[in-house]
Amino acid sequence: MSGQRAKTNVRETEIAVEQRHVDVVYERLEELRSFATQREKAGYDHHRATVPGALFERDVFVYNAAKRVADIDAQHEGLVFGRLDSDDEVVRHIGRLGLRDAAYKPLLIDWRAPAAAPFYQATATDRKGVIRRRVIRCAGQQVIEVTDDLLDSDATDVPVVGDGALMAALSRTRTGRMRDIVATIQAEQDAAIRAPARGATMITGGPGTGKTVVALHRAAYLLYEDRRRFEGAGILIVGPSDVFMRYIERVLPSLGEDAASLYSLGEMFAGVEATARDTAEVAAIKGSIRMRKVLARAIRQAPANAPQQLSIVYKGEVLRIGPQLLSTLRAQVHDKGMKPNAAKTQAGRALLIALWREAKGRIDDLVPAEFSRELGGRNEFLAFLDAWWPVVAPTEVLPRLSDADHLSAAAVGILSRRETSALAESFGGEYTISDVALLDELDNLLGRPPKRPGDKVPEHQGVAELTTIQDRLFTRGAREFRGPDYDAYAHIIVDEAQDLSPMQWRMLQRRGQQAGWTIVGDSAQSSWEDRAEAVRAQRRAIGRGPRHEFHLGTNYRNSAEIFDYAARVVRAEVPDADIPRAVRHTGVEPQIVTTARRDALQALRSSVERALRDVDGVVGVVTAPGRTWEAAEAMQGLDSSRLAIVGPLESKGLEYDAVVVLDFDGLVEEFGIRVGYVVLTRATQLLVRVDVGA
């Protein structure tokens, strides 16, 4: 008992020590916030100034002050999270931002600064001058826990609290949204986070190795390292689904960064937010690079309701162009290589040339310039041209491919009859995630119509100021600056990259012609069949710049009991799967419940009820996509705030305290063992399979 009391006293003493420093930090933070608020208010007084440029100075002044206030407010929660005691007898506290006192003495070191690197990089074999590394956990401004890693075994006089920061972090329950784990980033992860921005950083590793965490912290690190470049041109973060993006959306703001643009693959075409998924067969067709040839042919087809004949009177003669010649003229214009939406002038010229040839043998004294000027300016000619060669949107072309005849004409020699039939049927409903890359490809193939002088905003209309600098740079979010079609990102981060199809890689390539890349994935979790084709498309997208490769080999998410079971399942089918090492043991083995098909939903509910009792956090329920609504109905009356019901593909990148899987064998039959491996590795504490018999 005396030993336990001593440990308690040491813990309470050390918490009190850290509380005193945290109080000083927040007092200084409030001073800086008050100062920034005063500067913001003072900035608005510049509206009285009459000298040239005063309004611009006001906006810059107010913007900088307002942004400082926002930065301070964003970092308020969990501001101080670490401490380093070093051989040089200097104590360094690590936090979400850098902070100095009035005498410029460091109170807090930004986690991204070089001076903070040992917090993540130091190990017992390479201490980097660190004696003790401490993780400080706060609730608001209150220190509630400290946990230490003693890296210098000879430092017997240094008090040590807890069993190690990482294990403490891993034991916490999930809330349905990813927490940043900046305080517990390990050395192998830190090296990937701080990799050079140029070229491509390739981060691989099995489930639970922290790949997504590394990718998000890398975005925050790049913004810290070169804010002008990466905030100016932007960082794009792409994830597999809207469920995944909601899961990670709070991580960067919690790190003090809100300049990155986050989009799921289903949101990458303006005006479309696709969440539906195709069958594996159809997704494989739509994702194949062959689809580019199909789409290139489709845009050469005459638009729906295009007129089949042109008749126009000139000097008493009726000049006609029939269907066959119109078809020939359309092909000739396309053959010139211009994008259709920019080729209306060429289309009109082709029509006028054909009319001239028709008129030459029938009308005397023809003058070419006069002929072109008179006919080309007539309302009936311009109306025909608009109908025969309209500006076409991708959302008009793709649905037309639900017509089997149109699709067959575009796909002949490229797709089989079975593929064509399956594809045509899929285009008849709502857009799917796979369709988004096709829409984007069509947008590129069709091109944009040339701008006319009338498209510009009229000047000198008495408008003194449309928007302020503060409006443009601060008060609007990143998405409003850089929509999904923005094509000049400085860096692109792709999570779950193993699942991107070649067509999706082409879509991302158009967003990052000059970008650096961070590619995160695990081939053993891939749902894409033709990996070689996808790898070729990936290489074309990221270019030939330098490569920085990092492999994460430690599974921090799953208990060893869960992960060892999942590893045995996947190894049977994928012997070369990248299997990391799980470091946490709970003593709880995965459970298998067998039930008759007619009783499956009741067995599922019973298993979920037990899971809700056995764990404190969120329970994920994974079913076939077509059964999620059935599962939701079966869960009526249970605590919905602790339940997440998802399909196997939507579960990628997510984690739950417990996972209950309905009909695992059926999921593997439909989606493959690699997706099954994903499903089995989502749980941190408890895994239950509800297997369905006859």
VMD Tcl script that draws the C-alpha trace (Angstrom):
set ca {
  {0.00 0.00 0.00}
  {2.83 2.39 0.85}
  {4.33 1.79 -2.62}
  {0.98 2.55 -4.25}
  {0.63 5.73 -2.15}
  {4.09 6.82 -3.21}
  {3.23 6.35 -6.88}
  {0.02 8.35 -6.38}
  {1.92 11.15 -4.66}
  {4.50 11.30 -7.47}
  {1.73 11.43 -10.05}
  {-0.13 14.21 -8.24}
  {3.08 16.17 -7.72}
  {4.06 15.94 -11.37}
  {0.57 16.90 -12.54}
  {0.77 19.97 -10.29}
  {4.16 20.88 -11.78}
  {2.76 20.74 -15.30}
  {-0.40 22.58 -14.28}
  {1.67 25.55 -13.16}
  {3.35 25.76 -16.56}
  {0.08 25.27 -18.43}
  {-1.43 28.14 -16.43}
  {1.44 30.41 -17.47}
  {0.98 29.41 -21.11}
  {-2.74 30.20 -21.12}
  {-2.19 33.50 -19.33}
  {0.29 34.50 -22.03}
  {-2.08 33.26 -24.72}
  {-4.86 35.46 -23.35}
  {-2.51 38.45 -23.36}
  {-1.68 37.85 -27.02}
  {-5.32 37.34 -27.91}
  {-6.28 40.61 -26.23}
  {-3.49 42.41 -28.07}
  {-4.54 40.93 -31.42}
  {-8.18 41.88 -30.80}
  {-7.16 45.45 -30.06}
  {-5.14 45.58 -33.27}
  {-8.12 44.24 -35.24}
  {-10.37 46.98 -33.83}
  {-7.73 49.61 -34.50}
  {-7.50 48.41 -38.09}
  {-11.08 49.34 -38.79}
  {-10.31 52.95 -37.85}
  {-8.38 53.21 -41.11}
  {-11.69 53.72 -42.93}
  {-11.33 57.42 -42.10}
  {-8.07 57.68 -44.01}
  {-8.19 59.34 -47.41}
  {-4.67 58.70 -48.71}
  {-4.28 56.31 -51.69}
  {-4.06 52.66 -50.63}
  {-5.65 53.23 -47.22}
  {-8.41 50.69 -47.81}
  {-5.87 48.07 -48.84}
  {-3.77 48.78 -45.73}
  {-6.89 48.48 -43.60}
  {-7.73 45.08 -45.07}
  {-4.23 43.72 -44.59}
  {-4.09 45.06 -41.04}
  {-7.46 43.60 -40.08}
  {-6.76 40.32 -41.87}
  {-3.49 39.69 -40.02}
  {-5.02 40.55 -36.66}
  {-8.16 38.46 -37.26}
  {-6.11 35.49 -38.43}
  {-3.97 35.69 -35.29}
  {-7.10 35.62 -33.13}
  {-8.42 32.63 -35.10}
  {-5.09 30.79 -34.78}
  {-5.10 31.32 -31.03}
  {-8.71 30.17 -30.69}
  {-8.11 27.07 -32.83}
  {-5.22 25.97 -30.62}
  {-6.93 26.59 -27.32}
  {-7.88 22.96 -26.64}
  {-4.97 20.67 -25.71}
  {-2.48 23.44 -26.37}
  {0.33 21.91 -24.28}
  {0.86 18.19 -24.77}
  {4.53 17.37 -24.30}
  {7.75 17.99 -22.40}
  {11.37 17.10 -23.01}
  {14.01 16.90 -20.28}
  {17.43 16.90 -21.94}
  {21.09 16.39 -21.13}
  {21.66 20.15 -21.43}
  {19.31 20.61 -18.42}
  {16.89 22.61 -20.56}
  {13.20 21.78 -20.24}
  {11.22 22.21 -23.43}
  {7.44 22.09 -23.53}
  {5.92 20.99 -26.86}
  {2.57 22.21 -28.15}
  {0.38 23.09 -31.08}
  {2.03 26.46 -31.64}
  {5.17 28.35 -30.68}
  {4.84 30.80 -27.79}
  {7.26 33.13 -25.98}
  {6.81 35.21 -22.86}
  {7.18 38.99 -22.76}
  {10.95 38.59 -22.42}
  {11.05 36.31 -25.50}
  {11.83 33.23 -23.44}
  {10.25 30.12 -25.06}
  {7.17 28.92 -23.23}
  {6.08 26.45 -25.89}
  {7.72 24.96 -28.99}
  {5.62 24.26 -32.08}
  {5.52 20.49 -32.66}
  {6.69 21.01 -36.26}
  {9.79 23.01 -35.33}
  {13.21 21.28 -35.54}
  {13.68 21.75 -31.79}
  {10.61 19.55 -31.21}
  {11.78 16.72 -33.48}
  {13.41 14.68 -30.65}
  {9.98 14.41 -29.04}
  {9.08 12.00 -31.86}
  {12.46 10.72 -32.96}
  {14.20 9.85 -29.71}
  {14.39 6.18 -28.72}
  {16.13 4.27 -25.96}
  {18.91 3.31 -28.40}
  {19.19 6.82 -29.89}
  {18.16 9.27 -27.17}
  {19.11 12.41 -29.14}
  {19.99 14.00 -25.82}
  {16.57 13.29 -24.26}
  {16.43 11.99 -20.69}
  {12.68 11.90 -20.24}
  {9.82 12.37 -22.69}
  {6.50 13.29 -21.13}
  {3.04 13.38 -22.69}
  {0.66 15.82 -20.98}
  {-3.06 15.24 -21.36}
  {-5.44 18.12 -20.68}
  {-9.17 18.69 -20.53}
  {-9.52 22.33 -21.44}
  {-6.90 24.12 -19.37}
  {-6.78 21.41 -16.72}
  {-3.96 18.83 -16.68}
  {-5.56 15.46 -16.00}
  {-2.75 13.01 -16.77}
  {0.96 12.74 -17.48}
  {2.76 9.67 -18.81}
  {6.52 9.34 -19.19}
  {9.09 7.47 -21.25}
  {12.45 7.35 -19.46}
  {15.02 7.07 -22.24}
  {18.14 7.37 -20.05}
  {18.21 4.34 -17.74}
  {20.99 5.92 -15.66}
  {18.80 8.86 -14.65}
  {17.54 7.26 -11.45}
  {16.65 10.57 -9.80}
  {14.09 11.56 -12.47}
  {10.48 10.90 -11.43}
  {8.56 8.74 -13.92}
  {4.78 8.48 -14.18}
  {2.68 5.99 -16.15}
  {3.37 3.11 -18.52}
  {4.31 5.04 -21.63}
  {2.48 7.63 -23.68}
  {1.74 5.55 -26.75}
  {-0.06 2.73 -24.95}
  {-2.08 5.27 -22.98}
  {-3.20 6.93 -26.22}
  {-4.08 3.62 -27.84}
  {-6.28 2.54 -24.96}
  {-8.67 5.51 -25.32}
  {-12.07 4.93 -26.91}
  {-12.91 6.15 -30.41}
  {-15.47 8.91 -30.85}
  {-16.31 8.41 -34.53}
  {-13.90 11.15 -35.64}
  {-10.17 10.73 -35.89}
  {-8.17 12.49 -33.19}
  {-4.84 13.95 -34.08}
  {-2.22 11.97 -32.16}
  {0.51 14.55 -32.48}
  {1.69 13.77 -28.95}
  {2.36 10.11 -29.69}
  {3.82 10.11 -33.19}
  {6.59 7.55 -33.29}
  {10.02 7.84 -34.91}
  {9.19 5.92 -38.11}
  {6.10 8.04 -38.61}
  {7.91 11.28 -37.85}
  {10.49 10.60 -40.56}
  {7.71 10.36 -43.16}
  {5.99 13.49 -41.86}
  {9.18 15.55 -42.25}
  {10.19 14.18 -45.67}
  {11.13 16.75 -48.37}
  {8.18 18.32 -50.17}
  {9.56 17.88 -53.68}
  {8.80 14.76 -55.66}
  {6.72 11.93 -54.24}
  {6.70 10.62 -50.70}
  {5.49 7.02 -50.73}
  {4.16 5.77 -47.36}
  {3.29 2.09 -47.17}
  {2.27 -0.14 -44.32}
  {-0.36 -2.59 -43.20}
  {-3.55 -1.81 -41.28}
  {-3.30 0.26 -38.12}
  {0.20 1.58 -38.79}
  {-0.93 5.20 -38.71}
  {-0.66 5.98 -42.41}
  {-3.61 8.38 -42.40}
  {-2.38 10.11 -39.25}
  {1.02 10.57 -40.88}
  {-0.53 11.99 -44.05}
  {-2.60 14.58 -42.16}
  {0.27 15.64 -39.93}
  {2.44 15.88 -43.02}
  {0.00 18.44 -44.45}
  {0.30 20.49 -41.25}
  {4.09 20.17 -41.35}
  {4.35 21.35 -44.97}
  {2.21 24.39 -44.20}
  {4.52 25.19 -41.28}
  {7.70 24.73 -43.33}
  {6.71 26.86 -46.34}
  {3.44 28.63 -45.63}
  {3.68 31.06 -48.52}
  {3.95 28.28 -51.07}
  {1.54 25.71 -49.66}
  {-1.13 28.07 -48.40}
  {-0.89 30.12 -51.59}
  {-1.14 27.30 -54.14}
  {-2.93 24.90 -51.81}
  {-2.74 21.35 -50.51}
  {-5.32 18.83 -51.68}
  {-6.17 15.82 -49.50}
  {-8.15 13.09 -51.25}
  {-9.85 10.20 -49.46}
  {-11.94 7.23 -50.59}
  {-15.40 8.21 -49.34}
  {-17.52 10.90 -47.74}
  {-17.67 8.76 -44.57}
  {-13.88 8.77 -44.39}
  {-13.66 12.54 -45.00}
  {-16.10 13.24 -42.16}
  {-13.97 10.99 -39.98}
  {-10.76 12.98 -40.56}
  {-12.13 16.49 -41.13}
  {-11.33 17.82 -37.64}
  {-7.70 16.69 -37.51}
  {-6.07 19.58 -39.36}
  {-8.10 22.32 -37.63}
  {-7.12 20.75 -34.32}
  {-3.50 21.13 -35.42}
  {-4.12 24.79 -36.21}
  {-4.37 24.40 -39.98}
  {-7.44 25.05 -42.11}
  {-5.82 25.89 -45.44}
  {-5.95 22.40 -46.99}
  {-8.80 21.31 -49.27}
  {-10.36 17.95 -48.39}
  {-12.35 16.07 -51.02}
  {-13.51 12.51 -51.38}
  {-13.22 10.84 -54.78}
  {-16.97 11.30 -55.20}
  {-16.69 15.09 -54.84}
  {-13.97 15.80 -57.39}
  {-16.32 17.09 -60.10}
  {-18.07 20.41 -59.46}
  {-21.78 20.07 -58.82}
  {-21.69 16.31 -58.18}
  {-21.42 14.60 -54.79}
  {-21.48 10.90 -55.54}
  {-21.71 8.36 -52.73}
  {-23.19 5.36 -54.58}
  {-20.87 2.56 -55.69}
  {-20.94 0.33 -58.74}
  {-20.63 -3.41 -58.59}
  {-17.04 -4.63 -58.67}
  {-17.45 -5.67 -62.33}
  {-18.76 -2.29 -63.48}
  {-16.26 -0.34 -61.35}
  {-13.44 -2.28 -63.01}
  {-14.73 -1.30 -66.46}
  {-15.25 2.37 -65.58}
  {-11.86 2.59 -63.94}
  {-9.93 1.06 -66.81}
  {-7.88 3.31 -69.06}
  {-9.92 1.86 -71.95}
  {-12.74 4.18 -70.94}
  {-10.82 7.19 -72.18}
  {-11.07 5.83 -75.75}
  {-14.78 5.15 -75.28}
  {-15.38 8.69 -74.04}
  {-13.26 10.19 -76.82}
  {-15.51 8.47 -79.34}
  {-18.68 9.43 -77.46}
  {-17.98 13.16 -77.74}
  {-17.74 12.83 -81.54}
  {-21.32 11.63 -81.75}
  {-24.02 14.11 -82.69}
  {-25.76 15.59 -79.64}
  {-29.29 14.58 -78.85}
  {-31.86 16.40 -80.98}
  {-29.21 17.73 -83.36}
  {-30.84 18.83 -86.68}
  {-30.37 16.41 -89.57}
  {-30.56 18.89 -92.44}
  {-29.65 22.51 -93.14}
  {-31.78 24.46 -95.66}
  {-31.15 28.13 -96.33}
  {-32.11 30.50 -99.17}
  {-29.46 32.63 -100.88}
  {-30.25 34.83 -103.90}
  {-33.38 32.85 -104.63}
  {-31.72 29.46 -104.45}
  {-32.36 26.92 -101.67}
  {-29.04 25.55 -100.45}
  {-29.17 22.25 -98.58}
  {-26.79 20.08 -96.57}
  {-28.18 16.60 -95.91}
  {-27.59 14.12 -93.06}
  {-24.69 12.26 -94.69}
  {-22.73 15.41 -95.45}
  {-23.46 16.84 -92.00}
  {-22.02 13.67 -90.49}
  {-18.93 13.97 -92.68}
  {-18.47 17.63 -91.74}
  {-18.76 16.78 -88.02}
  {-16.04 14.15 -88.35}
  {-13.80 16.58 -90.26}
  {-14.08 19.23 -87.56}
  {-13.28 16.68 -84.86}
  {-10.30 15.44 -86.87}
  {-8.71 18.89 -86.65}
  {-7.97 18.08 -83.00}
  {-9.67 21.02 -81.30}
  {-11.72 20.37 -78.21}
  {-15.38 20.40 -79.24}
  {-16.57 23.17 -76.93}
  {-13.89 25.47 -78.35}
  {-14.50 24.48 -81.99}
  {-17.83 26.15 -82.78}
  {-16.14 28.71 -85.04}
  {-14.49 25.89 -87.00}
  {-17.83 24.07 -87.21}
  {-19.50 27.18 -88.60}
  {-16.71 27.63 -91.13}
  {-17.13 24.02 -92.29}
  {-20.85 24.58 -92.85}
  {-20.23 27.77 -94.82}
  {-17.64 26.05 -97.02}
  {-20.11 23.25 -97.75}
  {-22.80 25.80 -98.61}
  {-20.37 27.67 -100.87}
  {-19.64 24.48 -102.79}
  {-23.38 23.87 -103.13}
  {-23.93 27.42 -104.44}
  {-20.99 27.60 -106.87}
  {-22.63 25.69 -109.68}
  {-26.00 27.35 -109.30}
  {-25.45 31.04 -108.60}
  {-23.46 33.43 -110.77}
  {-21.22 36.25 -109.51}
  {-20.56 34.72 -106.09}
  {-18.19 36.75 -103.89}
  {-16.67 34.55 -101.11}
  {-16.33 37.26 -98.48}
  {-19.83 38.58 -99.14}
  {-21.27 35.05 -99.14}
  {-19.69 34.17 -95.81}
  {-20.56 37.49 -94.20}
  {-24.22 37.41 -95.24}
  {-25.01 33.75 -94.57}
  {-22.82 33.51 -91.45}
  {-24.64 36.43 -89.87}
  {-28.17 35.23 -90.48}
  {-30.24 34.29 -87.45}
  {-31.40 31.02 -89.05}
  {-27.79 29.98 -89.72}
  {-26.65 30.88 -86.19}
  {-29.64 29.05 -84.69}
  {-28.81 25.95 -86.74}
  {-25.16 26.13 -85.68}
  {-26.13 26.39 -81.99}
  {-28.35 23.31 -82.31}
  {-25.94 21.31 -84.49}
  {-22.77 22.14 -82.54}
  {-23.86 23.18 -79.03}
  {-21.60 23.69 -76.04}
  {-21.97 20.36 -74.23}
  {-21.52 19.60 -70.53}
  {-20.07 16.28 -69.31}
  {-23.31 15.71 -67.41}
  {-25.12 15.69 -70.76}
  {-22.77 13.21 -72.45}
  {-22.40 10.54 -69.78}
  {-26.13 9.82 -69.24}
  {-26.57 9.38 -73.00}
  {-24.35 6.30 -72.75}
  {-27.20 4.53 -70.99}
  {-28.54 4.14 -74.55}
  {-27.09 0.81 -75.64}
  {-26.83 1.92 -79.28}
  {-24.86 5.06 -78.45}
  {-22.56 3.17 -76.11}
  {-22.04 0.28 -78.53}
  {-21.01 2.71 -81.27}
  {-18.45 4.29 -78.92}
  {-17.21 1.02 -77.42}
  {-16.94 -1.23 -80.47}
  {-13.57 -2.97 -80.51}
  {-12.80 -1.70 -76.99}
  {-15.33 -3.36 -74.71}
  {-16.97 -6.75 -74.97}
  {-20.73 -7.08 -75.46}
  {-21.15 -8.15 -71.85}
  {-19.13 -5.17 -70.62}
  {-21.09 -2.80 -72.85}
  {-24.39 -4.14 -71.58}
  {-23.37 -3.89 -67.91}
  {-21.99 -0.39 -68.44}
  {-25.09 0.92 -70.25}
  {-27.32 -0.33 -67.45}
  {-25.16 1.38 -64.81}
  {-25.50 4.81 -66.45}
  {-29.26 4.85 -66.02}
  {-29.38 5.95 -62.37}
  {-27.60 8.27 -59.95}
  {-23.95 9.08 -60.39}
  {-21.52 6.72 -58.69}
  {-18.04 7.43 -57.32}
  {-16.56 5.78 -60.42}
  {-18.60 8.12 -62.66}
  {-16.89 11.20 -61.22}
  {-13.57 10.37 -62.90}
  {-15.45 9.83 -66.19}
  {-17.17 13.21 -65.88}
  {-13.82 14.82 -65.24}
  {-12.30 13.06 -68.26}
  {-15.19 14.28 -70.41}
  {-14.67 17.80 -69.11}
  {-11.07 17.62 -70.25}
  {-11.96 16.11 -73.62}
  {-14.78 18.57 -74.31}
  {-12.86 21.66 -73.26}
  {-14.28 25.00 -72.25}
  {-15.82 27.48 -74.68}
  {-13.65 30.54 -75.37}
  {-14.50 33.53 -73.24}
  {-16.19 36.47 -74.92}
  {-15.56 40.12 -74.05}
  {-19.05 40.30 -72.56}
  {-18.11 37.66 -69.97}
  {-15.94 40.13 -68.07}
  {-17.23 42.11 -65.10}
  {-18.06 45.63 -66.32}
  {-15.74 48.26 -64.96}
  {-16.36 51.87 -63.92}
  {-19.97 51.19 -62.90}
  {-19.67 53.07 -59.64}
  {-18.55 49.96 -57.72}
  {-15.73 51.06 -55.43}
  {-14.93 47.68 -53.87}
  {-16.27 44.20 -54.66}
  {-14.49 42.23 -51.93}
  {-11.86 43.02 -49.36}
  {-8.51 41.35 -48.88}
  {-9.89 39.93 -45.64}
  {-12.86 38.43 -47.51}
  {-10.68 36.78 -50.12}
  {-7.87 35.50 -47.90}
  {-9.45 34.76 -44.58}
  {-13.19 34.65 -44.11}
  {-13.84 32.21 -46.95}
  {-12.89 28.56 -46.65}
  {-10.38 26.73 -48.82}
  {-13.11 25.03 -50.88}
  {-14.47 28.39 -51.99}
  {-11.06 29.36 -53.30}
  {-10.20 26.04 -54.87}
  {-13.14 24.09 -56.14}
  {-12.77 20.47 -57.13}
  {-11.60 21.49 -60.61}
  {-8.72 23.67 -59.34}
  {-5.62 22.50 -61.22}
  {-2.58 24.17 -59.64}
  {-2.13 22.55 -56.21}
  {1.34 22.69 -54.71}
  {0.93 19.32 -52.99}
  {-1.54 16.44 -53.24}
  {-2.01 13.83 -50.53}
  {-3.79 10.63 -51.57}
  {-5.00 8.27 -48.85}
  {-5.99 4.65 -49.53}
  {-4.14 5.07 -52.82}
  {-4.16 1.33 -53.52}
  {-7.84 1.62 -54.48}
  {-7.56 4.35 -57.10}
  {-8.35 3.28 -60.63}
  {-6.30 4.47 -63.63}
  {-9.07 6.91 -64.54}
  {-9.03 8.36 -61.02}
  {-5.26 8.80 -61.22}
  {-5.76 10.74 -64.47}
  {-8.29 12.93 -62.66}
  {-5.80 13.73 -59.90}
  {-2.97 14.25 -62.37}
  {-4.90 17.18 -63.84}
  {-5.02 18.82 -60.37}
  {-1.30 18.56 -59.74}
  {0.70 19.27 -62.88}
  {3.40 20.96 -60.77}
  {2.59 19.37 -57.41}
  {4.54 17.32 -54.95}
  {2.79 14.14 -53.84}
  {2.26 12.09 -50.71}
  {0.92 8.63 -51.59}
  {-0.40 6.48 -48.76}
  {-1.53 2.89 -49.18}
  {-1.24 -0.85 -48.69}
  {-1.48 -3.20 -51.67}
  {-2.85 -6.01 -49.46}
  {-5.99 -3.92 -48.88}
  {-6.54 -3.11 -52.55}
  {-9.94 -3.57 -54.16}
  {-8.56 -2.86 -57.66}
  {-8.03 -5.97 -59.78}
  {-5.51 -4.81 -62.39}
  {-2.79 -3.46 -60.12}
  {-0.24 -3.13 -62.94}
  {-2.47 -0.76 -64.91}
  {-3.17 1.32 -61.81}
  {0.54 1.51 -60.94}
  {1.36 2.74 -64.44}
  {-1.31 5.43 -64.15}
  {0.01 6.43 -60.73}
  {3.53 6.82 -62.08}
  {2.31 9.00 -64.93}
  {0.40 11.17 -62.45}
  {3.25 11.84 -60.03}
  {5.92 12.30 -62.69}
  {9.63 11.56 -62.55}
  {10.72 13.65 -59.58}
  {12.61 12.29 -56.57}
  {10.99 9.50 -54.53}
  {11.10 9.22 -50.76}
  {9.90 5.83 -49.53}
  {8.81 5.03 -45.99}
  {7.46 1.79 -44.64}
  {5.49 1.67 -41.38}
  {5.74 -1.73 -39.74}
  {3.97 -1.41 -36.39}
  {0.21 -1.84 -35.98}
  {-0.97 0.53 -33.26}
  {-4.70 0.14 -33.88}
  {-5.64 -3.50 -33.41}
  {-5.03 -5.68 -30.43}
  {-2.61 -8.50 -31.24}
  {-5.45 -11.00 -30.83}
  {-7.55 -9.30 -33.54}
  {-4.72 -8.60 -35.92}
  {-3.13 -12.05 -35.72}
  {-6.50 -13.53 -36.66}
  {-6.89 -11.12 -39.61}
  {-3.34 -11.85 -40.73}
  {-3.98 -15.60 -40.81}
  {-7.09 -15.05 -42.95}
  {-5.38 -12.85 -45.54}
  {-2.14 -14.85 -45.70}
  {-4.08 -17.88 -46.88}
  {-4.97 -16.00 -50.09}
  {-2.27 -13.29 -50.28}
  {1.00 -14.85 -49.09}
  {3.03 -11.70 -49.81}
  {0.73 -9.36 -47.84}
  {2.56 -6.66 -45.86}
  {1.84 -7.81 -42.29}
  {2.88 -5.34 -39.56}
  {3.49 -6.23 -35.92}
  {0.71 -5.52 -33.42}
  {2.05 -4.21 -30.10}
  {-0.96 -4.25 -27.81}
  {-2.54 -7.26 -26.10}
  {-6.01 -7.35 -24.52}
  {-6.58 -11.07 -24.00}
  {-9.87 -10.84 -25.95}
  {-10.00 -13.20 -28.92}
  {-12.25 -12.57 -31.96}
  {-15.68 -14.17 -31.69}
  {-17.55 -16.13 -34.37}
  {-21.34 -16.46 -34.12}
  {-23.06 -18.82 -36.58}
  {-26.74 -18.38 -37.40}
  {-29.32 -19.46 -39.95}
  {-29.99 -16.99 -42.75}
  {-33.54 -16.31 -41.55}
  {-32.20 -15.34 -38.10}
  {-29.23 -13.27 -39.33}
  {-30.55 -9.82 -38.39}
  {-31.62 -10.93 -34.93}
  {-28.20 -12.51 -34.34}
  {-26.60 -9.31 -35.58}
  {-28.62 -7.21 -33.14}
  {-27.78 -9.50 -30.22}
  {-24.07 -9.33 -31.06}
  {-24.19 -5.53 -31.31}
  {-25.98 -5.27 -27.96}
  {-23.22 -7.35 -26.32}
  {-20.53 -5.25 -27.99}
  {-22.13 -2.04 -26.72}
  {-21.97 -3.49 -23.20}
  {-18.40 -4.75 -23.54}
  {-16.75 -1.59 -24.92}
  {-17.15 2.08 -24.04}
  {-16.78 3.64 -27.48}
  {-18.17 3.27 -30.99}
  {-19.32 -0.06 -32.46}
  {-18.99 -0.41 -36.24}
  {-21.44 -2.70 -38.04}
  {-20.21 -3.86 -41.45}
  {-22.64 -5.40 -43.91}
  {-23.04 -5.82 -47.65}
  {-23.97 -2.43 -49.20}
  {-27.48 -3.61 -50.01}
  {-28.15 -4.63 -46.41}
  {-27.11 -1.50 -44.51}
  {-30.72 -0.26 -44.37}
  {-31.86 -3.65 -43.03}
  {-29.15 -3.51 -40.39}
  {-30.17 0.03 -39.45}
  {-33.77 -1.08 -38.96}
  {-32.63 -4.03 -36.86}
  {-30.69 -1.64 -34.57}
  {-33.75 0.49 -33.74}
  {-33.79 1.36 -30.03}
  {-30.04 1.01 -29.50}
  {-27.75 3.98 -28.79}
  {-27.33 5.42 -32.29}
  {-24.61 7.84 -31.11}
  {-22.36 4.82 -30.53}
  {-23.22 2.98 -33.74}
  {-21.83 3.29 -37.27}
  {-23.31 1.08 -40.02}
  {-21.18 0.96 -43.15}
  {-20.42 -1.16 -46.20}
  {-17.03 -2.87 -46.53}
  {-15.57 -0.28 -48.91}
  {-16.80 2.64 -46.77}
  {-15.01 1.12 -43.77}
  {-11.59 1.74 -45.31}
  {-9.43 3.98 -43.17}
  {-11.90 3.96 -40.27}
  {-11.54 2.44 -36.84}
  {-13.98 1.49 -34.10}
  {-13.69 0.13 -30.58}
  {-15.68 -2.94 -31.67}
  {-16.67 -4.26 -35.08}
  {-19.51 -6.69 -35.82}
  {-19.39 -8.16 -39.34}
  {-22.45 -9.70 -40.94}
  {-21.79 -12.58 -43.39}
  {-18.03 -12.18 -43.81}
  {-17.84 -15.01 -46.36}
  {-20.47 -13.28 -48.49}
  {-18.48 -10.04 -48.40}
  {-15.34 -11.86 -49.51}
  {-17.22 -13.58 -52.32}
  {-18.46 -10.21 -53.63}
  {-15.47 -7.96 -52.96}
  {-12.48 -10.28 -52.54}
  {-10.25 -11.27 -49.66}
  {-8.32 -7.98 -49.67}
  {-11.47 -6.04 -48.82}
  {-12.28 -8.74 -46.27}
  {-8.88 -8.05 -44.69}
  {-9.85 -4.39 -44.40}
  {-13.07 -5.29 -42.60}
  {-11.29 -7.54 -40.08}
  {-8.77 -4.83 -39.15}
  {-11.12 -1.97 -38.18}
  {-11.58 -2.94 -34.50}
  {-9.32 -1.82 -31.66}
  {-10.75 -4.00 -28.88}
  {-13.41 -6.45 -30.02}
  {-14.15 -8.25 -33.31}
  {-17.30 -10.34 -33.86}
  {-18.19 -12.31 -37.01}
  {-21.85 -13.17 -37.50}
  {-21.60 -15.95 -40.08}
  {-24.70 -16.96 -42.02}
  {-25.47 -20.61 -42.69}
  {-28.21 -22.14 -44.82}
}
mol new
graphics top color blue
foreach p $ca { graphics top sphere $p radius 0.5 }
foreach p [lrange $ca 0 end-1] q [lrange $ca 1 end] { graphics top cylinder $p $q radius 0.2 }
display resetview
